[in-house]
């Protein structure tokens, strides 16, 4: 379903999907996520839940039951959502705010305690 090929420019990759071609972005600072800038939201969602189709997801799973996708490729989502990205958003004044955008909790012995800070 997903074929990988080397792009002409060094330091980048191109990925070709059946019916969808994504131009490569350099694998530098903003790197890995850059490929999504050229995909529609629908295409990104399809990639996230593949091999389940979008149609099957909404018919069989949406608000009905959990979906668990076991990937053979452990690196499938690498770089998609890193700890550094979350940290950067939480520390930025224009970023995410605790209790508004993000809730942090921990569970110990079946009891949940909230660990939110005030503000960002």
C-alpha positions as a printed NumPy array, in Angstrom:
array([[  0.   ,   0.   ,   0.   ],
       [  2.68 ,   2.451,   0.883],
       [  5.818,   2.404,  -1.24 ],
       [  8.976,   4.238,  -0.268],
       [ 11.423,   5.624,  -2.753],
       [ 14.41 ,   7.914,  -2.596],
       [ 13.819,  11.472,  -3.825],
       [ 16.27 ,  13.19 ,  -6.101],
       [ 17.335,  15.638,  -3.401],
       [ 19.625,  14.344,  -0.665],
       [ 18.201,  14.275,   2.839],
       [ 14.581,  13.8  ,   1.842],
       [ 12.211,  10.986,   1.034],
       [  9.184,  10.762,  -1.203],
       [  6.246,   8.523,  -0.497],
       [  3.796,   7.397,  -3.106],
       [  0.371,   6.094,  -2.174],
       [ -2.018,   4.492,  -4.612],
       [ -3.876,   7.457,  -6.044],
       [ -1.947,   9.995,  -3.95 ],
       [  1.518,  11.398,  -4.399],
       [  3.198,  13.389,  -1.668],
       [  6.166,  15.564,  -2.472],
       [  9.075,  15.219,  -0.091],
       [ 10.132,  17.837,   2.406],
       [ 13.642,  18.065,   3.846],
       [ 14.102,  15.91 ,   6.931],
       [ 15.466,  18.772,   9.028],
       [ 14.012,  21.008,  11.707],
       [ 10.338,  20.803,  10.794],
       [ 11.061,  17.728,   8.761],
       [  8.909,  14.692,   9.18 ],
       [  5.634,  16.539,   9.661],
       [  6.322,  18.644,   6.601],
       [  4.969,  15.898,   4.387],
       [  1.506,  16.44 ,   5.831],
       [  1.468,  20.047,   4.663],
       [  0.688,  18.805,   1.187],
       [ -1.909,  16.246,   2.205],
       [ -5.555,  16.967,   2.795],
       [ -6.894,  16.324,   6.305],
       [ -8.748,  13.338,   4.868],
       [ -5.512,  11.847,   3.529],
       [ -3.725,  12.332,   6.86 ],
       [ -6.608,  10.665,   8.702],
       [ -6.59 ,   7.759,   6.221],
       [ -2.842,   7.303,   6.814],
       [ -3.32 ,   7.347,  10.607],
       [ -5.961,   4.596,  10.622],
       [ -4.702,   2.463,   7.702],
       [ -5.293,  -0.378,   6.903],
       [ -8.827,   0.398,   8.138],
       [-10.63 ,   2.531,   5.576],
       [-12.228,   5.827,   6.508],
       [-15.61 ,   4.414,   5.494],
       [-15.161,   1.327,   7.688],
       [-13.968,   3.484,  10.58 ],
       [-17.104,   5.632,  10.592],
       [-19.428,   2.692,   9.938],
       [-17.948,   0.278,  12.472],
       [-15.987,   2.231,  15.089],
       [-16.911,   5.912,  15.406],
       [-18.712,   6.367,  18.742],
       [-19.332,   2.589,  18.861],
       [-16.188,   0.791,  19.944],
       [-12.436,   1.313,  20.289],
       [-10.121,   0.754,  17.351],
       [ -6.725,  -0.812,  17.998],
       [ -4.269,  -1.023,  15.125],
       [ -1.204,  -3.173,  15.757],
       [  1.585,  -2.025,  13.458],
       [  4.307,  -4.354,  12.236],
       [  6.432,  -1.261,  11.59 ],
       [  7.251,   0.081,  15.059],
       [  8.512,   3.325,  13.493],
       [  5.268,   4.071,  11.592],
       [  4.386,   7.042,  13.811],
       [  7.931,   8.088,  14.782],
       [  8.279,  11.843,  14.896],
       [  4.569,  12.474,  14.502],
       [  4.049,  13.742,  18.028],
       [  7.23 ,  14.025,  20.028],
       [  7.689,  14.965,  23.658],
       [  9.69 ,  17.999,  22.519],
       [  6.731,  19.188,  20.431],
       [  4.339,  18.914,  23.371],
       [  6.822,  20.61 ,  25.697],
       [  7.29 ,  23.453,  23.224],
       [  3.526,  23.985,  22.968],
       [  3.045,  23.909,  26.732],
       [  5.854,  26.417,  27.331],
       [  4.826,  28.841,  24.591],
       [  2.551,  31.748,  25.638],
       [  0.549,  31.188,  22.452],
       [  0.587,  27.412,  22.858],
       [ -1.597,  24.966,  24.724],
       [ -3.062,  25.857,  28.111],
       [ -3.597,  23.406,  30.948],
       [ -7.267,  22.692,  31.712],
       [ -8.359,  24.431,  28.503],
       [ -6.494,  22.412,  25.855],
       [ -4.715,  19.741,  27.892],
       [ -5.427,  17.84 ,  31.089],
       [ -2.662,  15.917,  32.806],
       [ -3.617,  13.148,  35.208],
       [ -2.046,  10.124,  36.814],
       [ -3.717,   7.012,  38.108],
       [ -2.363,   5.087,  41.084],
       [ -4.219,   2.107,  42.531],
       [ -7.294,   2.988,  40.487],
       [ -7.442,   6.555,  41.788],
       [ -7.013,   9.501,  39.453],
       [ -5.311,  12.707,  40.513],
       [ -5.041,  15.781,  38.312],
       [ -1.579,  17.24 ,  37.759],
       [ -2.508,  20.379,  35.824],
       [ -0.64 ,  23.602,  36.273],
       [ -2.372,  26.946,  35.954],
       [ -2.119,  28.675,  32.576],
       [  0.459,  27.535,  30.057]])
